[in-house]
Amino acid sequence: MGNSNNVNPNNQFSLYGASLGNSSYDITGSNSSAAEGYFRTRIGNPDAKWETSITKNIGLDGTFLNGKLEVVLDFWQKDTKDLLYQLPITATAGPFAAPPSVNISKMVNKGVDILVTTRGNITRDLKYNVTLTGGLLNNKIVEVAPGINYLTNINPGFRGLQPIRNQEGYSISSFYGYEVLGLFQTAEEVRSAPTQPGAAPGRFRYADINGDNVINASDRTYIGSPVPKFTAGIDFGFQYKGFDFSAYMNGFFGNKIFNASKWFTDFYPSFAGAAISERVKQSWSPSNTGATIPIFETASNFSTNTQSNSFYVEDGSYVRLQNITLGYNLPAPMLNKLNMQRLRVFAAANNLFTITKYSGLDPGVGGNADTNFGIDVGNYPVTKGWTVGLNVTF
Amino acid sequence: MKHFALKGTIMTVLLVGISIACKDTFLQVAPTGAVAREQLSTKKGLEGALIAAYSNLNGRGNRMASASNWVWGSIRGGDANKGTDPGDFSDINPIQRFENLTTQGVINDKYTGTYEGVARANSVLSLLQTAAPDVTAADKVRITAEARFLRAHYYFQLKTAFGNTPYVDETVDYGTGIERVKNDVDLWPKIEADFKFAYDNLPETQGAVGRANKWAAGTYLAKTLIFQSKFAEAKVLFDAVIANGLTSNGRKYGLVPRYADIYRASNDNHEESIFAIQNAANTGSVNNAFPDFDLNYPYNTGPNGPGNCCGFFQPSFELGNSFRTNASGLPLLDGSYNNAANAVRTDMGLGSNRAFTPDAGNLDPRIDHSIGRRGIPYLDWQDHPGADWIRNQPNGGPYSPKKYTYYRSDRGSLQDNSSWTPGYTAVNFTIIRFADVLLMAAECEVEIGDLNRARGYVNQIRTRAANPAGFVTKGGSPAARYVISTYNAPWTDRNSARTAVQFERKLELSGEGFRFFDLVRWKIAEPVLNAYLTYETTFLPGALAGSRFQLGKHELLPLPQGQIDLLGTDILIQNPNY
């Protein structure tokens, strides 16, 4: 959203097309060939126009203490309107025809950015420099379209779970599903709770959001957002005589991750006989009622592993030491003997450690698009790396 | 000075000329690789649009939208279980258990995938209104009739699955009010009108066998009538079709001599095929090669069996037992086939390395064409080894699907290896076949005609099934004790005649997507399906325990919640009790 990359260049035309996969048919009964057919591929909108965004910013740039301290502070807000959105059309018009993108939605992003740099000498030979960056971000979809309060054409599925809903009043790519209050402990609790299909002791108990005493599709709700509230980075370095040292850390705070890999590892019936997490040894049983992992069983239904719910949503905040480098520049007298201008040896490490509470493989989960990210399907984690090197200038 | 004036004038003229020489339309670039509406008004364009309408019959990769109805008709009807692992394609689990939710993806897929067919048929009819001069009047009539036949077929699928859904035709589209069409109109008269037009205007034979002909339309019209219990009108049509019907390639309607040959790709478009989905292998896209059945094969067969994946659509215990025959070769119409004494012996709970002798009692030979069971040769591959070919026996039972799979001799030529699984074939799926017609005609005779004429139709079916040349053989002799005979004593009681005809439909047409819809139109879905669920749960408690068919609710699927949210509850009224 917020740019026209996702809008098809043919948006203004109503088109038909031929496709071997979508519209051909072996009308002659040859069993080995298929005749070409033409089907409507796109309904056009000749009135589509550019999106508009208005950015407001008030900031402060300052240098203090004789250049030792620099501060850049910005308060900003970006309102985007006339966002091009493919308004869904009724299935009766033929779902293979791409609906036109229409200028209709509104989104707002606002935040505060701060950058503080300080540098100086601790002693005559020891210099330091530190740069801190930080940003607060709030993203919200203000309006989708009259009568529609969420982006209906973005509903990716992950083995039957559909965790994303881009809804009015929430950030893009927000997670959506049932709120898990806990696990049913006894059969009486099941009986006295609102009617929930598949309910049994040890299975999820969902919250009755609309209070009608029945758990169904109307009880789904917002369960988290993958957009970090606060991002920060710190870059610092020291120089002492020929040595130089630098390190860079960054952190993301306040974002949630939808850990879809738990569908595979914490539930038996998902793929019976496949690899399972050690966590299931602490799953619920009548003698282990304080568990958070539901009862380990073969049933696959509404109260077990078929619905998107808050069990999969985890805090994705993390801090990662991205890079740390130590180098040494050989002193000039030695270099002159070797006829070199500069010789530096260094050792560096990448991604040395990550501090996080997240239980999946790597909290740095990306995604396909801005409207659909933050879902961990067991992405291969980022690896540590060590480098040693030599820079030589003759 | 002179030069300046001259240069200045020339420059001015050039600049003015350039600024007015090009129009805005110079910046308009037409899209490439696509076709605009206007180009489709020629004969080639219209025929192509019609091909696209046929093309949607198999769902185009959307397994739930195909007319094969393996989930909607056969799993719900008790012919088969989902099979595989519980968590695999788990969206089918609530369907099998009658716990349908309005938000389910498979229900939405059936709805939207079928409406794509409606939209394509409507496209053809709307394009015909601006047809180019190279389209003759005769062409126009034929193309209209074929498009209306297809539209009626797609609406028939929607009506039987969902009840009343919005009726859109070629006069309404995006921008002219399609989103305001309500679902308050009965679809049956519209479906009848389209089939009637097709019946009156289609030729008796067609150049291409995949096209619908007059007799396919007549048959489908009669089927539409019998679904509304209009037996008298249906009987007239059935009599005409049985007497005069021809396939699109000119063969008189008849029964294929050997039952298994109905489901052989090398025998496609046989005399029993009234209207079929034409599938083709190695065309460049597996969407042409029976994509809706790609999961319905035995599991882990390796090079010794078809498919290798994925273990879906496992025939049910109840269906297996239904094939038991008594000493006279007749089925057990009193329902006693599920008793312990009569139930077919299975290898449930036995590994393939443990010894097992197949059932030795009297069986209808169609069992081994409909169900893959241990110890019996599986087509031309090998004897079915039992649990080794079953993905998850506790979840799906011991049986494998057998109709519409492929032969070892089909590999490579009539089977398409170009995708993730070998389970793509060229075998046609018969939406209507002649045996179905004889049985529907028998139903009409039972209700308002001659009981013994009905018996005659049923006996034609049973005679074909009893053809010894059609038995599955092992080492030269029949693979099991096949004992089947015709109904020789005259039928005198309407109720028992009705039961016999209905049971014959179950035996003949199992696994072909009919059972659930038949039970609903006979108004016996609730007792039959609850009895089925109770029985089958004793073997498959994990998959089925607690499931129940609710009268007045589960006869219809709910309209997809997404469509109701989109159009509003004033436009789409949800089905009762959802």
Interface residues (C-beta under 8 A of the other chain):
Chain A: P9 N10 F13 S14 L15 Y16 G17 A18 L20 G21 N22 S23 S24 Y25 D26 I27 T28 G29 S30 N31 S32 S33 A34 A35 E36 G37 Y38 F39 R40 T41 R42 I43 P88 I89 T90 A91 T92 A93 G94 P95 F96 A97 P99 G147 I148 T152 G157 R159 G160 Q162 P197 G198 N216 A217 F267 P269 S270 F271 A272 T298 A299 S300 N301 F302 N305 T306
Chain B: A30 P31 G33 A34 V35 A36 R37 L40 G45 G48 A49 L50 I51 A52 A53 Y54 S55 L57 R60 G61 D85 P86 G87 D88 F89 S90 D91 N93 P94 R97 E99 L101 T102 T103 G105 Y111 T112 G113 Y115 E116 V118 A119 R120 S123 P166 V168 D173 Y174 I178 E179 V181 A208 V209 G210 R211 N249 A265 D268 N269 Q278 N279 A280 A281 N282 T283 G284 S285 N287 N288 N392 P394 N395 S413 L414 A426 N428 G542 P560 Q561 G562 Q563 D565 L566 L567 G568
